[in-house]
């Protein structure tokens, strides 16, 4: 039920607030025109069964350094019943997200992750239109 609700929410969001989908290329994520507005990044990673534990461990290792970055407002990782991983991030600005994408811990992860996945990363980015909770 939870997975269906998330899928419906993503579909509604994509329909009413068009976001651009990305396949694993971080450089393609520089699409926001307002570099000072909060930016959300969200999507699914679907691991190969034999690499599910590795993906989970490596993602959890990103939590502390990512949350310590100055521009990070939200960084949450969810595991679905089918093993898919849903990630939801909010950054203070596109500039902060761009800095995050250049961090050594993330570059290392991005260089390895494709070997653990059954399909491309399904990722979306959009301008946050609700106020950021302080």
Secondary structure, 3 states (H helix, E strand, C coil): CHHHHHHHHHHHHHHHCCCEEECCCHHHHCCCCCCCCCEEEEEEECECHHHHHHHHHHHHHHHHHHHCCCCEEEEEEEECCCCCEEEEEEECCHHHHHHHHCCHHHHHHHHHHHHHECCCCEEEEEECCCCCCC
